[in-house]
Amino acid sequence: MSAPTISIRYFAGAASAAGRDEERIESPSPAPTLDSVLERLAAVRPEVAEVLTRCSFLWSGVAVRDHSAPLPLAPEGGTLDVLPPFAGG
């Protein structure tokens, strides 16, 4: 059985840094945290590592503030929105 996948959606400057709007990565564990997902993402796509330090994140539409809390992962995976700071707010 393969690991669930996480859909990553990049916005604005994060999309520019990644060179794409979207991609999928394998979940780093059955009970991933935002920190573990970001670590995996930086390993797969090192060009976004720096911008990730300034971003906000939504997990399946809900803001994630505690980077060490387990993310609820459905059998098919989940969606992480990567939101860099936007001008004007």
C-alpha positions in Angstrom: 0.0 0.0 0.0 1.4 3.4 -1.0 1.6 6.4 1.3 -1.0 9.1 1.0 0.0 12.0 -1.1 -0.2 15.7 -0.2 -1.3 18.2 -2.8 0.8 21.4 -2.5 -0.7 24.6 -4.0 1.6 27.5 -4.3 0.4 31.1 -4.5 2.1 34.4 -5.7 5.8 34.5 -4.8 5.8 30.9 -3.6 4.6 29.8 -7.1 7.3 31.9 -8.7 10.0 30.3 -6.5 8.7 26.8 -7.1 8.3 27.4 -10.9 4.8 25.9 -10.7 1.4 26.4 -9.1 0.9 22.9 -7.8 2.5 19.6 -7.2 2.1 16.4 -5.1 4.5 14.8 -2.7 4.3 11.6 -0.6 3.3 12.1 3.0 6.4 12.0 5.2 4.6 9.8 7.7 1.1 8.4 8.5 0.7 11.3 11.0 2.6 14.2 9.4 3.1 17.6 11.1 3.5 20.8 9.1 7.2 20.8 10.1 7.7 17.3 8.6 5.8 18.2 5.4 7.9 21.4 5.0 11.1 19.5 5.6 10.1 16.9 2.9 9.0 19.7 0.5 12.4 21.6 1.0 14.2 18.3 0.3 12.2 17.7 -2.9 12.2 21.4 -4.0 15.2 23.2 -2.4 14.5 26.4 -4.4 11.4 27.1 -2.2 13.1 26.4 1.2 13.8 30.1 1.9 10.3 31.3 0.9 8.7 28.7 3.1 10.2 30.4 6.2 8.0 33.5 5.5 4.8 31.8 4.4 1.4 31.1 6.1 -0.2 27.7 5.5 -3.7 26.3 5.1 -4.3 22.6 5.6 -7.5 21.6 3.7 -8.7 25.2 4.1 -7.8 25.7 7.8 -5.0 27.9 9.0 -2.1 26.0 10.6 -0.3 27.9 13.3 1.2 25.0 15.4 3.8 23.5 13.1 4.4 20.5 15.4 0.7 19.4 15.7 -0.4 16.4 13.7 -2.2 17.2 10.5 -5.5 15.3 9.9 -4.6 13.1 7.0 -7.4 11.4 5.0 -6.7 8.0 3.4 -6.2 9.8 0.0 -4.0 12.5 1.6 -4.6 16.3 2.1 -4.0 19.7 0.6 -1.5 22.3 1.8 -1.8 25.9 0.5 1.4 27.9 0.7 0.7 31.6 1.1 3.6 34.1 1.0 3.0 37.5 2.5 0.9 39.6 0.1 1.4 43.3 -0.5 -1.2 45.4 1.2 -2.3 43.0 3.8 
